[in-house]
Amino acid sequence: MLTTTRQSLDLKAKLFRGFSDPARLSILEALRDGSRTVTELVEATGLSQSNTSSHLSCLHDCGLVSRQQQGRYVRYQLSDDRVADLMTIVDTLLADVAQGVYACTRYSAREEQA
């Protein structure tokens, strides 16, 4: 039972890593409005094309984003409506706890990137 719980926790932590990087999160936020090409995501996020493509590959491999060939372009979209639902829940939760999150000194986005 302990192993199953540990495996479940590890898998959940791995899922949340997909959301933990600001670049990946900005891509997911942009995809909440609908499918986009890499070029459209670069414009929406301000990330470089190579950085965007790299993070899209990660998000696709993790199952958070799906892609569809459309002629010579590939369009990316959230793989499941629940991804957007989860992000909406985070928005509403953050509205209530933002002060505590902002003041938290245990970890920061910059430390996570290091």
N, CA and C atoms as an extended XYZ file, in Angstrom:
342
Properties=species:S:1:pos:R:3:atomname:S:1:resname:S:1:resid:I:1 pbc="F F F"
N         0.822       -1.195        0.000 N   MET     1
C         0.000        0.000        0.000 CA  MET     1
C         0.865        1.258        0.000 C   MET     1
N         1.932        1.290        0.796 N   LEU     2
C         2.814        2.450        0.844 CA  LEU     2
C         3.440        2.711       -0.518 C   LEU     2
N         3.832        1.648       -1.225 N   THR     3
C         4.417        1.798       -2.553 CA  THR     3
C         3.404        2.397       -3.517 C   THR     3
N         2.167        1.916       -3.461 N   THR     4
C         1.121        2.448       -4.328 CA  THR     4
C         0.891        3.921       -4.041 C   THR     4
N         0.840        4.297       -2.779 N   THR     5
C         0.656        5.694       -2.405 CA  THR     5
C         1.833        6.519       -2.898 C   THR     5
N         3.042        6.025       -2.708 N   ARG     6
C         4.237        6.750       -3.150 CA  ARG     6
C         4.235        6.896       -4.671 C   ARG     6
N         3.880        5.836       -5.389 N   GLN     7
C         3.823        5.906       -6.847 CA  GLN     7
C         2.769        6.912       -7.296 C   GLN     7
N         1.633        6.917       -6.634 N   SER     8
C         0.565        7.851       -6.959 CA  SER     8
C         1.007        9.293       -6.713 C   SER     8
N         1.662        9.527       -5.588 N   LEU     9
C         2.164       10.869       -5.279 CA  LEU     9
C         3.233       11.302       -6.280 C   LEU     9
N         4.124       10.382       -6.631 N   ASP    10
C         5.163       10.698       -7.608 CA  ASP    10
C         4.559       11.055       -8.960 C   ASP    10
N         3.533       10.323       -9.356 N   LEU    11
C         2.878       10.577      -10.635 CA  LEU    11
C         2.155       11.930      -10.610 C   LEU    11
N         1.504       12.247       -9.502 N   LYS    12
C         0.841       13.547       -9.375 CA  LYS    12
C         1.861       14.678       -9.414 C   LYS    12
N         2.979       14.497       -8.726 N   ALA    13
C         4.031       15.520       -8.735 CA  ALA    13
C         4.581       15.718      -10.148 C   ALA    13
N         4.713       14.620      -10.869 N   LYS    14
C         5.197       14.705      -12.249 CA  LYS    14
C         4.210       15.471      -13.125 C   LYS    14
N         2.917       15.239      -12.938 N   LEU    15
C         1.899       15.984      -13.673 CA  LEU    15
C         2.023       17.476      -13.392 C   LEU    15
N         2.151       17.831      -12.125 N   PHE    16
C         2.230       19.241      -11.764 CA  PHE    16
C         3.511       19.910      -12.255 C   PHE    16
N         4.546       19.125      -12.519 N   ARG    17
C         5.761       19.709      -13.116 CA  ARG    17
C         5.461       20.296      -14.491 C   ARG    17
N         4.510       19.701      -15.201 N   GLY    18
C         4.103       20.250      -16.492 CA  GLY    18
C         3.536       21.654      -16.369 C   GLY    18
N         2.943       21.933      -15.231 N   PHE    19
C         2.355       23.242      -14.979 CA  PHE    19
C         3.331       24.188      -14.271 C   PHE    19
N         4.437       23.666      -13.764 N   SER    20
C         5.285       24.463      -12.877 CA  SER    20
C         6.249       25.399      -13.589 C   SER    20
N         6.538       25.164      -14.839 N   ASP    21
C         7.471       26.019      -15.558 CA  ASP    21
C         6.704       27.203      -16.161 C   ASP    21
N         7.159       28.442      -15.923 N   PRO    22
C         6.438       29.602      -16.458 CA  PRO    22
C         6.269       29.572      -17.980 C   PRO    22
N         7.238       29.069      -18.708 N   ALA    23
C         7.109       28.996      -20.169 CA  ALA    23
C         6.016       28.005      -20.563 C   ALA    23
N         6.033       26.816      -19.955 N   ARG    24
C         4.990       25.829      -20.263 CA  ARG    24
C         3.620       26.353      -19.851 C   ARG    24
N         3.562       27.003      -18.706 N   LEU    25
C         2.295       27.549      -18.231 CA  LEU    25
C         1.780       28.628      -19.183 C   LEU    25
N         2.668       29.452      -19.716 N   SER    26
C         2.219       30.487      -20.659 CA  SER    26
C         1.668       29.860      -21.936 C   SER    26
N         2.240       28.760      -22.362 N   ILE    27
C         1.719       28.038      -23.531 CA  ILE    27
C         0.346       27.465      -23.223 C   ILE    27
N         0.213       26.827      -22.073 N   LEU    28
C        -1.084       26.272      -21.680 CA  LEU    28
C        -2.139       27.372      -21.573 C   LEU    28
N        -1.762       28.510      -21.016 N   GLU    29
C        -2.693       29.642      -20.919 CA  GLU    29
C        -3.134       30.084      -22.313 C   GLU    29
N        -2.196       30.184      -23.241 N   ALA    30
C        -2.525       30.607      -24.606 CA  ALA    30
C        -3.451       29.604      -25.289 C   ALA    30
N        -3.280       28.326      -24.975 N   LEU    31
C        -4.100       27.288      -25.602 CA  LEU    31
C        -5.500       27.193      -24.987 C   LEU    31
N        -5.719       27.859      -23.874 N   ARG    32
C        -7.063       27.876      -23.290 CA  ARG    32
C        -8.058       28.525      -24.250 C   ARG    32
N        -7.573       29.432      -25.093 N   ASP    33
C        -8.443       30.131      -26.048 CA  ASP    33
C        -8.700       29.322      -27.306 C   ASP    33
N        -8.035       28.196      -27.466 N   GLY    34
C        -8.220       27.364      -28.646 CA  GLY    34
C        -6.890       26.961      -29.253 C   GLY    34
N        -6.970       26.197      -30.319 N   SER    35
C        -5.756       25.661      -30.934 CA  SER    35
C        -4.942       26.764      -31.593 C   SER    35
N        -3.629       26.544      -31.631 N   ARG    36
C        -2.710       27.518      -32.218 CA  ARG    36
C        -1.529       26.794      -32.848 C   ARG    36
N        -0.908       27.469      -33.811 N   THR    37
C         0.335       26.976      -34.392 CA  THR    37
C         1.497       27.457      -33.519 C   THR    37
N         2.674       26.941      -33.784 N   VAL    38
C         3.859       27.392      -33.049 CA  VAL    38
C         4.041       28.891      -33.226 C   VAL    38
N         3.894       29.378      -34.449 N   THR    39
C         4.053       30.809      -34.716 CA  THR    39
C         3.069       31.629      -33.899 C   THR    39
N         1.823       31.187      -33.828 N   GLU    40
C         0.822       31.891      -33.034 CA  GLU    40
C         1.152       31.843      -31.549 C   GLU    40
N         1.702       30.726      -31.093 N   LEU    41
C         2.099       30.617      -29.689 CA  LEU    41
C         3.294       31.507      -29.377 C   LEU    41
N         4.232       31.606      -30.306 N   VAL    42
C         5.382       32.505      -30.121 CA  VAL    42
C         4.879       33.935      -29.945 C   VAL    42
N         3.942       34.341      -30.810 N   GLU    43
C         3.376       35.693      -30.719 CA  GLU    43
C         2.617       35.890      -29.415 C   GLU    43
N         1.871       34.893      -28.985 N   ALA    44
C         1.047       35.011      -27.781 CA  ALA    44
C         1.869       35.005      -26.494 C   ALA    44
N         2.983       34.266      -26.497 N   THR    45
C         3.748       34.099      -25.257 CA  THR    45
C         5.007       34.957      -25.171 C   THR    45
N         5.529       35.371      -26.325 N   GLY    46
C         6.786       36.111      -26.322 CA  GLY    46
C         8.006       35.215      -26.193 C   GLY    46
N         7.802       33.907      -26.217 N   LEU    47
C         8.915       32.959      -26.157 CA  LEU    47
C         9.541       32.835      -27.540 C   LEU    47
N        10.764       32.365      -27.591 N   SER    48
C        11.391       32.112      -28.885 CA  SER    48
C        10.750       30.891      -29.534 C   SER    48
N        10.937       30.760      -30.826 N   GLN    49
C        10.359       29.626      -31.547 CA  GLN    49
C        10.936       28.316      -31.031 C   GLN    49
N        12.242       28.267      -30.819 N   SER    50
C        12.866       27.019      -30.362 CA  SER    50
C        12.428       26.665      -28.943 C   SER    50
N        12.302       27.669      -28.088 N   ASN    51
C        11.851       27.434      -26.714 CA  ASN    51
C        10.406       26.947      -26.714 C   ASN    51
N         9.569       27.582      -27.524 N   THR    52
C         8.171       27.177      -27.632 CA  THR    52
C         8.062       25.736      -28.113 C   THR    52
N         8.799       25.412      -29.168 N   SER    53
C         8.756       24.047      -29.711 CA  SER    53
C         9.225       23.023      -28.691 C   SER    53
N        10.269       23.357      -27.956 N   SER    54
C        10.797       22.443      -26.941 CA  SER    54
C         9.757       22.183      -25.847 C   SER    54
N         9.123       23.232      -25.370 N   HIS    55
C         8.121       23.067      -24.321 CA  HIS    55
C         6.868       22.367      -24.849 C   HIS    55
N         6.498       22.634      -26.094 N   LEU    56
C         5.358       21.920      -26.681 CA  LEU    56
C         5.633       20.428      -26.763 C   LEU    56
N         6.852       20.081      -27.098 N   SER    57
C         7.227       18.668      -27.159 CA  SER    57
C         7.070       18.021      -25.784 C   SER    57
N         7.533       18.708      -24.761 N   CYS    58
C         7.396       18.215      -23.381 CA  CYS    58
C         5.927       18.064      -23.006 C   CYS    58
N         5.137       19.097      -23.282 N   LEU    59
C         3.713       19.058      -22.946 CA  LEU    59
C         2.984       17.969      -23.717 C   LEU    59
N         3.392       17.748      -24.954 N   HIS    60
C         2.791       16.680      -25.759 CA  HIS    60
C         3.173       15.313      -25.202 C   HIS    60
N         4.445       15.128      -24.898 N   ASP    61
C         4.912       13.849      -24.355 CA  ASP    61
C         4.224       13.516      -23.038 C   ASP    61
N         3.904       14.537      -22.261 N   CYS    62
C         3.249       14.336      -20.963 CA  CYS    62
C         1.735       14.209      -21.092 C   CYS    62
N         1.202       14.396      -22.291 N   GLY    63
C        -0.226       14.217      -22.499 CA  GLY    63
C        -1.088       15.421      -22.185 C   GLY    63
N        -0.479       16.579      -21.959 N   LEU    64
C        -1.265       17.770      -21.648 CA  LEU    64
C        -1.702       18.519      -22.903 C   LEU    64
N        -0.986       18.287      -24.013 N   VAL    65
C        -1.260       18.962      -25.279 CA  VAL    65
C        -1.334       17.911      -26.373 C   VAL    65
N        -2.246       18.096      -27.295 N   SER    66
C        -2.298       17.231      -28.471 CA  SER    66
C        -2.024       18.090      -29.696 C   SER    66
N        -1.743       17.441      -30.794 N   ARG    67
C        -1.437       18.191      -32.012 CA  ARG    67
C        -2.128       17.547      -33.194 C   ARG    67
N        -2.388       18.383      -34.182 N   GLN    68
C        -3.068       17.910      -35.379 CA  GLN    68
C        -2.429       18.583      -36.591 C   GLN    68
N        -2.034       17.768      -37.549 N   GLN    69
C        -1.479       18.284      -38.792 CA  GLN    69
C        -2.597       18.927      -39.595 C   GLN    69
N        -2.350       20.143      -40.055 N   GLN    70
C        -3.320       20.859      -40.875 CA  GLN    70
C        -2.566       21.452      -42.057 C   GLN    70
N        -2.517       20.681      -43.142 N   GLY    71
C        -1.707       21.103      -44.279 CA  GLY    71
C        -0.238       21.072      -43.904 C   GLY    71
N         0.436       22.167      -44.107 N   ARG    72
C         1.864       22.209      -43.740 CA  ARG    72
C         2.099       22.719      -42.318 C   ARG    72
N         1.010       22.988      -41.606 N   TYR    73
C         1.110       23.470      -40.236 CA  TYR    73
C         0.647       22.400      -39.259 C   TYR    73
N         1.144       22.528      -38.039 N   VAL    74
C         0.673       21.686      -36.944 CA  VAL    74
C        -0.024       22.612      -35.961 C   VAL    74
N        -1.228       22.237      -35.586 N   ARG    75
C        -1.979       23.012      -34.602 CA  ARG    75
C        -1.964       22.251      -33.275 C   ARG    75
N        -1.729       22.987      -32.225 N   TYR    76
C        -1.672       22.421      -30.884 CA  TYR    76
C        -2.907       22.862      -30.110 C   TYR    76
N        -3.388       21.968      -29.256 N   GLN    77
C        -4.522       22.293      -28.399 CA  GLN    77
C        -4.364       21.532      -27.084 C   GLN    77
N        -5.106       21.981      -26.087 N   LEU    78
C        -5.123       21.242      -24.828 CA  LEU    78
C        -5.686       19.857      -25.117 C   LEU    78
N        -5.108       18.852      -24.538 N   SER    79
C        -5.497       17.477      -24.832 CA  SER    79
C        -6.831       17.088      -24.209 C   SER    79
N        -7.246       17.826      -23.201 N   ASP    80
C        -8.436       17.464      -22.439 CA  ASP    80
C        -9.014       18.747      -21.844 C   ASP    80
N       -10.318       18.884      -21.882 N   ASP    81
C       -10.969       20.067      -21.307 CA  ASP    81
C       -10.644       20.236      -19.829 C   ASP    81
N       -10.320       19.142      -19.167 N   ARG    82
C       -10.019       19.220      -17.730 CA  ARG    82
C        -8.726       19.969      -17.450 C   ARG    82
N        -7.838       20.065      -18.441 N   VAL    83
C        -6.626       20.883      -18.268 CA  VAL    83
C        -7.050       22.337      -18.078 C   VAL    83
N        -7.928       22.827      -18.932 N   ALA    84
C        -8.439       24.197      -18.796 CA  ALA    84
C        -9.235       24.346      -17.501 C   ALA    84
N       -10.014       23.325      -17.149 N   ASP    85
C       -10.778       23.368      -15.900 CA  ASP    85
C        -9.849       23.502      -14.698 C   ASP    85
N        -8.765       22.736      -14.709 N   LEU    86
C        -7.796       22.803      -13.614 CA  LEU    86
C        -7.168       24.193      -13.531 C   LEU    86
N        -6.868       24.773      -14.677 N   MET    87
C        -6.284       26.110      -14.689 CA  MET    87
C        -7.281       27.155      -14.173 C   MET    87
N        -8.551       26.965      -14.460 N   THR    88
C        -9.585       27.860      -13.945 CA  THR    88
C        -9.699       27.728      -12.429 C   THR    88
N        -9.636       26.509      -11.938 N   ILE    89
C        -9.654       26.283      -10.488 CA  ILE    89
C        -8.461       26.970       -9.835 C   ILE    89
N        -7.298       26.857      -10.454 N   VAL    90
C        -6.095       27.511       -9.927 CA  VAL    90
C        -6.303       29.028       -9.887 C   VAL    90
N        -6.897       29.581      -10.945 N   ASP    91
C        -7.163       31.026      -10.970 CA  ASP    91
C        -8.040       31.447       -9.794 C   ASP    91
N        -9.095       30.704       -9.535 N   THR    92
C       -10.003       31.076       -8.450 CA  THR    92
C        -9.362       30.852       -7.079 C   THR    92
N        -8.600       29.775       -6.946 N   LEU    93
C        -7.888       29.540       -5.692 CA  LEU    93
C        -6.855       30.632       -5.448 C   LEU    93
N        -6.114       30.975       -6.483 N   LEU    94
C        -5.073       31.998       -6.353 CA  LEU    94
C        -5.674       33.351       -5.974 C   LEU    94
N        -6.861       33.628       -6.463 N   ALA    95
C        -7.525       34.880       -6.092 CA  ALA    95
C        -7.739       34.954       -4.578 C   ALA    95
N        -7.914       33.808       -3.944 N   ASP    96
C        -8.145       33.774       -2.496 CA  ASP    96
C        -6.864       33.681       -1.673 C   ASP    96
N        -5.808       33.106       -2.233 N   VAL    97
C        -4.591       32.870       -1.446 CA  VAL    97
C        -3.368       33.583       -2.019 C   VAL    97
N        -3.568       34.502       -2.941 N   ALA    98
C        -2.444       35.152       -3.629 CA  ALA    98
C        -1.464       35.815       -2.661 C   ALA    98
N        -1.962       36.453       -1.636 N   GLN    99
C        -1.081       37.152       -0.696 CA  GLN    99
C        -0.115       36.170       -0.034 C   GLN    99
N        -0.628       35.023        0.391 N   GLY   100
C         0.229       34.018        1.017 CA  GLY   100
C         1.219       33.418        0.036 C   GLY   100
N         0.782       33.162       -1.184 N   VAL   101
C         1.684       32.608       -2.200 CA  VAL   101
C         2.782       33.617       -2.516 C   VAL   101
N         2.401       34.874       -2.672 N   TYR   102
C         3.380       35.927       -2.969 CA  TYR   102
C         4.408       36.052       -1.851 C   TYR   102
N         3.958       35.927       -0.610 N   ALA   103
C         4.848       36.093        0.544 CA  ALA   103
C         5.662       34.838        0.867 C   ALA   103
N         5.327       33.724        0.255 N   CYS   104
C         6.011       32.466        0.556 CA  CYS   104
C         7.498       32.568        0.249 C   CYS   104
N         8.329       32.206        1.221 N   THR   105
C         9.781       32.252        1.033 CA  THR   105
C        10.389       30.857        0.897 C   THR   105
N         9.566       29.834        0.924 N   ARG   106
C        10.063       28.453        0.846 CA  ARG   106
C        10.583       28.083       -0.534 C   ARG   106
N         9.952       28.629       -1.556 N   TYR   107
C        10.393       28.367       -2.916 CA  TYR   107
C         9.883       29.479       -3.815 C   TYR   107
N        10.541       29.606       -4.946 N   SER   108
C        10.122       30.621       -5.908 CA  SER   108
C        10.257       30.050       -7.308 C   SER   108
N         9.613       30.681       -8.272 N   ALA   109
C         9.688       30.232       -9.666 CA  ALA   109
C        11.131       30.276      -10.163 C   ALA   109
N        11.892       31.278       -9.749 N   ARG   110
C        13.282       31.395      -10.203 CA  ARG   110
C        14.141       30.249       -9.673 C   ARG   110
N        13.909       29.823       -8.425 N   GLU   111
C        14.659       28.700       -7.873 CA  GLU   111
C        14.349       27.417       -8.601 C   GLU   111
N        13.089       27.229       -8.993 N   GLU   112
C        12.667       26.017       -9.687 CA  GLU   112
C        13.374       25.880      -11.036 C   GLU   112
N        13.672       27.016      -11.687 N   GLN   113
C        14.286       26.997      -13.003 CA  GLN   113
C        15.770       26.692      -12.922 C   GLN   113
N        16.372       26.938      -11.794 N   ALA   114
C        17.828       26.749      -11.641 CA  ALA   114
C        18.235       25.313      -11.725 C   ALA   114
